[in-house]
Amino acid sequence: MTREDRKVLAGTLAGTTIEWYDFFIYAQAATLVFGPMFFAPVDEEGSGLATLISLSTIGISFLFRPLGAIVAGRFGDRIGRKRMLVVTLLLMGTATTAIGLLPDHGRIGAAAPIALILLRIVQGFSAGGEWGGAALLSVEHAPRGRRGLFGSFPQIGVPIGLILATGVLWVMSTALTRDQFQAWGWRVPFLLSLVLIVIGYLVRRAVDESPVFQELRRRTGTSSAPLRDLFRGNTRNVLLTALIFVANNAAGYLLIAYFIGYGTEVLGHSRPSVLLSTVAGAAGWLVFTLYAGALSDRIGRVRTFQIGYALVFAWMIPLFMLMETRSIWLFAVAILVLTVGLGLSYGPMSALYAEMFPASVRYSGVAIGYALGAILGGAFAPTIAKALVESTGSAYSVGAYIMVLCLVSLAAVTAVKEPKGTDLGLTRQPTT
């Protein structure tokens, strides 16, 4: 691996890690504290409605991911992947820091939840443009036979961001009393984002622009209307990329947001022990995502995805059987085994998506497909899971919900002709 390779991988990993740290801090705080702090007036009788509304704000940001993907895709296909990644990083960091400074409902009334939702929308807009650029920067720099491995580096930014977010919350929950955490301790992880953004900016600025984009700019100029050009010949692939991501994103957001509240409020585990279980799960997700990227370079992207979704499908019922024992150790085991399938259905995604679109509209296609998949998958997965348990009285209904999504994503990825090794330059045709 060359020095430039290491710079590219460090730049994409650092940026996505910080972006997802910011994104996940919000998701976990929405589970733990935002309900009583920002939506208390709707929950005067202790109905749990404030928590449900708080969880729904996680999903609101997903609705703005496609807009972020469209804007970032348009400019990423015109001015370059690298520049857009710097912009998305700064947007996310500014919004996250502002949430950490935001007064609660008791101080500024209705302005508090409105401002919280607006800042969450900015996070969603930023996240919509981040992943596509990071994925392309890594895959378009990669040797042909190592795209899966290189493409898994922006992917592991998700579990590393989750480890950082959950780890910081665990430290604050352990070091402070419950009242201290509710009063001010939850703000510390949001304010730490300011330091992380400076580090990420310096690392990302040192990375060279994608060689594929440089070739595109040299030989043809850039597309004047990449969104129109994208849907003119690639509509099917945009839909497939969205559906491929649905099940992974929904199951992933159970780990990211839902299981923390479920483990503490329903199963009665202590908050620190549940947070540690989540950290262990995120570590497993990291390992299996990296492995899956390398595996896809050997057996293909499609086959790796198929194995991953089969494992997630098969584990859903055993997962809740273990959790229902109310043993914290089995709770952690259930999460850890889930991450095997999550990693295998996430690691090859950057390479698969990049190989499905031509260079001139690749940023737009990858970013929009990913954003649409996130809306259909993880946007409201924690809210749906909570509503299913409350309406049916059984956590197995959540397992059935994820199993249905696994069948959808499995069918979508099976419909893709294996693209491993496709030319990423200007002469290729989109893979269908």
N, C-alpha and C positions, 0 to 999 in steps of 0.2 A: 504494500500500500504506500503510495507516494505522499509527500508532505502536503500536496494540494488536496489529495483524497481525504487526509485526516482533517484539514481545515474545513472542507465541505461537510463532512460528517459531524464535526464539532459544531459548526454553524447551524445546521439544520436541527441537530439534537438540542442544542442550548435554547434556540428560539422556541421550538415546539414545547419543550419542557416548561419554560416560563409561561407561555401562552396557556397551556393546560393547567398548570398550577393555579393561575388566576381564575380560570373557568371553573375548576373543581372546588376551590375554596368557597366560591359562591354556592355551588350545589350542596356542599356539606353544611355550610352555615344556614342555608335555607331549611335543612332538615332539623338543625339543632336550635337555632336562636331567632331567625327572622320572623317566625310566626308571632310570638308574643311581643317582639320589639316594634314591628312595623304594621302588623295587621290585627292587633289586640282587640279593637272595637267590634270586630265581627265574631268574636269568640268569648263573649262575656259569660256564657253559660257552660263553658268548657266542652263544647261540642267537637273540638278538633278542627273546626273550619279554618281557623287561622293558619294552622300547619298545612292544610290541604291547599289553601291559596298560596302560601309561601312556596310549596313544592311546584305549583303550577307556574310560578315565575321562572323556574328553571327552563320550562318548555317554551315560554314566550320568546326567549332569546333565539331559539332555534328557528322561529318563523322569519327572523331577519338574517339568518345565515345565507339563504339564496341571494339576497340583495348584496351582501358582502362578497359572495362568490362571483356575482355578475360584475360588480365594479372591479374587484381585484383581478378577475379573469380578463376583463377587457384591457386593463392597463398592464397586467402581467404579460399578456400576449403582444402588447405594443411597446412597452418601455423596459420590460425585463422582469424576471422572477425575483431577483435580489432586491430591487428597490421596493417592490410591493411588500416583501417580507419585513423590511424595516418599518414601513408605515403601519402594518397590522400589529407589530410588536408594541409600538408606541401607543397606539389606540387602546389596546388591551390593558397595558400598564396604567395608563391615565385613568381609565374607568375603574379599575380595581382599587387603586389608591383612593379615589374619590369615595367609593363605598365605605372604606375604612374610616373616613372622616364624616360620614353622613349622620346627622342627628336622627334620633328615633321619633316615633309617633308622639310620644309624650312631650316632646320639645317643640316640634314644628307642625304637628297635626297631619292632615292629609297630604301635605307636601312631601312627607318622608317616604311613604310607599310609592308615590308618583316618581320621585327622584330615583328611588331604588330600581324601579322597573325601567326607567330611561337609561340608567347606567348599565343595566343588564342587557338592554337592547344593543348598546355600543359594544359590549363584550361579544354578543352574538354576531354582529356585523364583522368584527375583527376575526373571530374564529372562522367565519365563512370563507375568508380569503387566505388565512394562514396555512391551512393544511395543504391545499393544492400547490402553493408555491414551494413549500418545504419538500413535499414529495417529489416534485419535478426537479428541483435543484439537486437532490441526491441521486435520483434515478438517471437524469440526463448527464451527470458526471461519471456514472458508473461504467466499468467495462461490461460488454454485452453479457458475459456469463456470470456477473455478480450483481445484477440489478436488484434481485430479490433481497440480497443481504444489505446492499446500500440503502434500498428503499425502506428497510425495516428500522433504520435509525430515526427518522422522524416519527415512525410509529411508536417506538419505545418512549418517546417524549410523553405519551399519554400515561403509561404506568409510572414513569419517574415523576411526572407532575402530580400524580395521585399520591405517590409515596411522600413527596414533599408537603403537599397540602394536608394529608392526614397526619403526617408526623408532627407538623407544627401545631395542629389542633390537639394532638395527643399531649404534647408538651404543655400547652396552655391549660388543658383540662386537668392534667396531673398536678401542675405547679400551683394552680389557683383553686379557690373554693368555687362552688357552683355560682354563687352570687357575684363573685368577682369576674368569672368568665362571662356571665350574662351582661354584666355592667360595662366592661371594657376589654376583657381578654380576647374576645372574638375578633376585635379590630386589629390586633397585632399582625396576624397572618396577611391581612389585606395591605397593611402599610409596608410590610416587608417586600411587597412586589416592586416598590420603587427601586430598591437596591438591585433586585434581580433583573429588572428591565435595563439598567445601566450596563450590567455584565453582559446580558444577551445582545444588546446593541453593539458593543465593542467586538464581540466574537463574530457576529453576523456580518458586520461591515467589512471584515477582513476576507470574506469569501468571494471568489471570482464568480462572475455571471456564468450561467449555464452555457456550455459549448453549443448545444443545439439551438438555443436562442441567438447566440452570436452568429451562427451559420444562417439562421433565418433572417436576421437583420442585414447581414452582408449580401445575401443572394437575392432576396425577394422583397426586402422591406417588411413591414408588418401589416397584418390585416386591418382594413379600415373599419370593418364591422364584424369582429370575431363572433359575437353572439348570434347574429344572423347567419354567418357562415357555419357556425357550430350546428345549429338545428337544421340547416339545409341538407346536410349529409350524415349527421351523427345522432339524430334523435333517438334511435333505438339504443345506441350505446349509453347515452345519458340516462335513459330509463333503467337499463340493466345495472349500471354502476350504482344508482340509487337503491334498487331492490337488493343488490348483493350486500349492501351495508346495513340494511334494516335490522336483521336479527342480532348481528354483532353489537350494534350500537345500543339496542334495547337491553340486551343482557349485560353489556358493559355498564350501563347506567344504573342497573340494580346494584352492582358492586360499588359504583362511584357514590351513589346517593341513597338508594332505598334501604339497603341492608343495614346501614348505620342506625337509621330510625327504627327499623323493624327489630333489630337486635336489642336495642335499649328499651323501647317503649312496649313492644309486644312480648318479647322473650325474657325481658327483665335482666339482661346482662349489664354490667357497668360500662359507662361510656369509654374509659380508657382501654378496656379489654376488647371491645368491639372495634375501636380504632386501630389497635394493634393487629387484629385479625384482618382488617382491610389493608393495612400495610403489607402483611404477609401475602395476601392475595395479589396486590399490585406487583410485588417482587416476582411472584410466579408468572404473572402476565408479561412482565418484562422479558424474562428468560425464554418463555415459549414464543413470544413475538419475534425475538431475534432468531431463534431456531427455525421458526416457520419461514422467515425470509430466506435463509440459507437453504432450507429444504426445497422451497419452490424453485430455486435455481437448478435443482437436480431432478425433481419429479414433475415440475410444472406448477403454475399458479392455480389452475382450476382444480387439480387433484388435491393440493394442499388445503384449499378452501373447503372442498367436499368433506375431507376427513374432519376438519375443524367443526363444521356445522353438524355433522353426524354425532360428534362427541358432546356438543352443547345440547342437542336434542335428547340424547340418551341420558344425560346427567340431571335434567331438570327435576324429575320426580325424586330420585335419590337425594338430591341437594336439599329439598325441603323436608324430606324424612329425617335427615341428619339434624337440620336446624330445629325441628320440632322436638327433639330430645331435650332441648334447653341446656345442653352441655356446650360451654364456650369452646372447648377443644374440638368438638365435632362441628361446631359452627365454623371454626377456622378451616377445618379440613374440607368442608363443603365448598367454601369459597375458593380454596386453593386448587381443588380438582377442576372447578369450573374454568379456571384460567388456562388450563391446557387447551380446551376448545376455543376459548376467546383468542389466545395467541395465534393458533393455527388459522383462524378465520380473520386475522388482522394483519399479521406480518407481511403477507404477499401483496397487500392492497395497493401500495404505492406503485410497485412495478406493474401489476395487472392493469391498473387504471391508466398509467402513462402509455402502456403498449396498446391501448384500445383507441387512442386518438391521434390524429396527425398533428405535427408540430405547431402549425399556425393557429390552432384553436385548442391546443392541449390544456393550457392553464384553465381556460373557461370550462371545458368539458369535465376535467377532473374535479375542479372546485364546485361546480354546480351539481354534479352527480353526488358528490360527497355530502353537500349541504342538504339536498333533497332527501337522501337516505337518512340523515340525522333527524329531520323532521318526522319522517314516517317511523323511525325506530326509537331513538332515545329521548326525543323532545319531551314527551309526556309519559314515558315509561314509569318513573317513580310515582307519578300521580295515578296512573292507571293501576299500578300494582297495589297501591294503598286502597283505592276504591274497590278493587276486586276482593281484597281480603275483608274489607268492611261489609261488602254486600253479600258475599258468599259464606263468610266465616271460616274460610279455608285458604291457606297459603298455596295449596296445590293448584288453585285457579291461576295463580301467577305463572307457575310452571307450564300450564297448558297454553297460556298466552304466548310465552316465549317459544314453545314448541311449534306453534302455528307459524310464527315469524321465521323460524329456522327452515321450515318447508318452503316458504316463499323465497328466501335468500338462496337456498340450495338449488331450487329450480332456476333462478336467475343466473347463478354462476355456471350451472351446467349448460346453459344456452350460449355461453361464450366459447368460441373456438380458441383453443389454447394459443396464447400470443407470445409465449416465452421465446426470446431471441429476435423478436420483430425489430426491424430497422427503425430507430427513433428519429432519423433525419428527415429530409424534405421529400424523399422519393417514395415513402411508404404510403399505403392506403389504410384506412381505419379497419380494425379487426371486428368482425361480427360473428 
